[in-house]
Amino acid sequence: MLTVRRRPVVVNLVDGRTTLVGERRWSWPWQVKLTGARLHRGPGHPEQPVDGVVLIPRHRIDFVQVVS
């Protein structure tokens, strides 16, 4: 699975509280790469922008939703 197009996605991590929202870039079966990401740590915490590229290993991902 090789993804070339940028698509806005919501990624929920296995800890149950952390969510990343950004554009999916070159994603391989073992990782998801996001750019322009924002980090949400649950209720009561402010949204934080993330600089650069975020690499998330698949074993840390609980759910990925494509928004477009």
VMD Tcl script that draws the C-alpha trace (Angstrom):
set ca {
  {0.00 0.00 0.00}
  {1.63 3.21 -1.17}
  {-0.32 6.45 -0.86}
  {0.79 9.40 -2.97}
  {-2.03 11.96 -2.70}
  {-2.31 14.24 0.32}
  {-5.55 13.68 2.18}
  {-6.76 15.22 5.43}
  {-7.03 12.51 8.09}
  {-7.85 12.07 11.77}
  {-5.60 9.58 13.58}
  {-6.57 8.23 17.01}
  {-3.76 6.57 18.97}
  {-4.07 3.44 21.11}
  {-3.77 5.38 24.39}
  {-7.38 6.47 23.88}
  {-6.79 10.19 24.50}
  {-4.41 11.44 21.80}
  {-5.63 12.48 18.36}
  {-3.61 13.90 15.47}
  {-5.25 15.79 12.60}
  {-3.21 16.53 9.47}
  {-2.53 15.69 5.83}
  {-1.44 12.14 5.10}
  {1.68 11.93 2.92}
  {3.70 8.98 1.67}
  {2.28 6.21 3.85}
  {3.67 2.70 3.92}
  {2.05 -0.37 5.49}
  {4.18 0.02 8.64}
  {3.81 3.78 9.21}
  {1.66 6.85 8.53}
  {3.32 10.18 7.70}
  {1.48 13.44 8.46}
  {2.31 17.07 7.64}
  {0.61 20.19 8.95}
  {-0.51 18.19 11.98}
  {-2.34 19.40 15.08}
  {-2.25 17.46 18.35}
  {-5.33 17.01 20.57}
  {-4.72 15.44 23.99}
  {-8.34 15.22 25.14}
  {-10.82 17.46 26.90}
  {-9.36 20.33 28.88}
  {-6.12 20.50 26.89}
  {-5.49 23.09 24.17}
  {-4.86 22.08 20.55}
  {-1.13 22.21 19.71}
  {0.37 22.57 16.23}
  {3.17 20.11 15.42}
  {6.20 21.33 13.45}
  {7.60 19.28 10.59}
  {6.62 15.74 9.69}
  {5.02 13.25 12.09}
  {5.79 9.54 11.60}
  {3.36 7.25 13.40}
  {4.05 3.50 13.51}
  {0.98 1.38 12.68}
  {1.09 -0.51 16.00}
  {0.43 2.81 17.84}
  {-2.66 3.65 15.71}
  {-6.14 2.67 16.86}
  {-8.20 4.33 14.10}
  {-7.60 6.40 10.94}
  {-10.41 8.35 9.30}
  {-10.01 10.08 5.91}
  {-11.92 13.39 6.07}
  {-12.18 14.35 2.40}
}
mol new
graphics top color blue
foreach p $ca { graphics top sphere $p radius 0.5 }
foreach p [lrange $ca 0 end-1] q [lrange $ca 1 end] { graphics top cylinder $p $q radius 0.2 }
display resetview
